[in-house]
Amino acid sequence: MSLVIVGSVAFDTLETPRGRREKIVGGSGTYCSLAASFFTKPLVVAVVGEDFPKEMIEFFKSRGVDTRGLEVRPGKTFHWEARYGEDPNQRTTIKTELNVFEDFMPQLPPDYRKADIVFLANIDPDLQGDILAQAEAPKLVAMDTINLWIKTKRASLLRVLEKVDIYFANDEEIKMLAKETNLIKAGKKILEMGPSLVVIKKGEHGALVLGENFIFGVLAHPCEEVVDTTGAGDSFAGAFLGYLDKVNAFEKEEKIRKASVYGSVLASFVIEDFGINRFKTLSLQEIENRFRLFKKLVSF
Ligand code: AMP
């Protein structure tokens, strides 16, 4: 049982209708590892600059995240700036400053190479490819991306996609990557490009899981107070894969359905506050309670 997560550990500057936050801790690897940490002990691989707060690394450790793969380098931490409109599914990236990610050569520590699950969270697809080449015999490989890479590094992205089992994307990204406006057709096209499972995240409308022989729909928790949706997708993926790692099952449809619900549950918590704040107080009990509520929500 082991889950390696490669992604960004970042500073985010965010503006939502609920307020503005400058340089708070974020990043795809951050959200994903913290969400996964409620189910398993994830191993994170990323790079940060010397400006990254040591307390945050301690927080990762306190949540059981293995940080031996988190390099601290001279220079500045990756910085991303985004603005959200009234519709939280619509956001505009204002700035992406790669900083220490620019010349990052990711190295998997030797014992990380034997991981059962490798998750290539949103980072440059060339780096995703480098990491994947170092993994010895993963039972499950999953990836996520963002429209920046679909626009600027399509060929590299397609090369990685060929080698993964699960592709996580939001509806906009999946249509853009498949060059197809119908979501289901787009998902099916992706299934022909390598993955055997496509998880389409649809923000407040939940997610659609497309397998080769089944489709599963999961709702999003009906939240009245959405503060900041950053990281919802990464938290979904982290919980989904963390749960699969915990139950040591990679292909069983029933486990994939449950993993999707846990994904939606963790995403629903992270959006209740800015950045990763909600993860600081979240308990397993709250997660299980909301999981049970999800069951009620769809039983008829
Ligand atoms: P999500 O809201 O789940 O799509 O993830 C948002 C997170 O992705 C933010 O915390 C950002 O720091 C991070 N992010 C945004 N753009 C990039 C990028 N080009 N490469 C890596 N991470 C990014």
Boltz pocket constraint, residues with backbone or C-beta under 6 A from the ligand:
constraints:
  - pocket:
      binder: B
      contacts: [[A, 8], [A, 10], [A, 11], [A, 12], [A, 26], [A, 27], [A, 28], [A, 80], [A, 96], [A, 122], [A, 123], [A, 124], [A, 145], [A, 146], [A, 148], [A, 229], [A, 230], [A, 231], [A, 232], [A, 233], [A, 234], [A, 235]]
      max_distance: 6.0
